[in-house]
């Protein structure tokens, strides 16, 4: 098992907010289908790969459209 496998990338929330057009947190949470508390957690600790993928898709985007280095992981 490589070190990269053990070290999981956490995707920052800021690019998702930009891609969504900077909506209020309550609106973003509703659009993605998560609780506002989840958005708050993402702000502090980032999104796991599966969370980032689902969030981008919920906004009608590919994760690569949100995080430009998505393909490098």
C-alpha positions in Angstrom: 0.0 0.0 0.0 1.5 3.3 -1.0 1.6 6.5 1.1 -0.7 8.2 -1.4 -3.3 5.5 -0.7 -3.1 6.1 3.0 -3.2 9.9 2.6 -6.6 10.8 1.4 -7.2 14.1 -0.4 -9.7 16.4 1.1 -11.2 18.8 -1.4 -11.7 22.4 -0.2 -15.2 23.8 -0.1 -14.3 27.2 -1.7 -14.2 26.0 -5.3 -17.6 24.4 -4.8 -19.1 27.6 -3.5 -17.6 29.5 -6.5 -19.0 26.9 -9.0 -22.4 27.1 -7.3 -22.4 31.0 -7.6 -21.8 31.7 -3.9 -25.3 30.8 -2.7 -26.2 31.1 1.0 -25.2 27.9 2.9 -28.8 26.9 3.4 -29.4 27.1 -0.4 -26.2 25.2 -1.2 -27.1 22.5 1.3 -30.6 22.1 -0.2 -29.3 22.0 -3.8 -26.8 19.3 -2.8 -29.2 17.4 -0.5 -27.2 17.6 2.7 -27.7 19.3 6.1 -26.3 22.8 6.7 -24.1 21.2 9.4 -22.5 19.1 6.7 -21.5 22.2 4.7 -20.1 23.7 7.9 -18.0 20.5 8.4 -16.8 20.7 4.8 -15.7 24.3 5.4 -13.4 23.2 8.2 -12.2 19.8 7.0 -12.9 19.6 3.2 -14.8 17.0 1.3 -13.8 13.4 0.8 -13.6 12.1 -2.8 -17.1 10.6 -2.7 -18.6 13.7 -1.1 -17.0 16.0 -3.6 -18.1 13.8 -6.5 -21.8 13.7 -5.3 -21.8 17.4 -4.5 -20.5 18.4 -8.0 -22.9 16.1 -9.7 -25.8 17.4 -7.6 -24.9 20.9 -9.1 -24.9 19.5 -12.6 -21.1 19.5 -12.8 -18.2 17.1 -13.1 -15.8 17.3 -10.2 -13.1 18.4 -12.7 -15.2 21.5 -13.4 -15.0 22.4 -9.7 -11.5 21.2 -8.7 -9.1 21.5 -11.6 -6.6 19.0 -10.2 -9.3 16.3 -9.7 -7.7 14.1 -12.4 -4.3 14.1 -10.7 -5.4 12.1 -7.7 
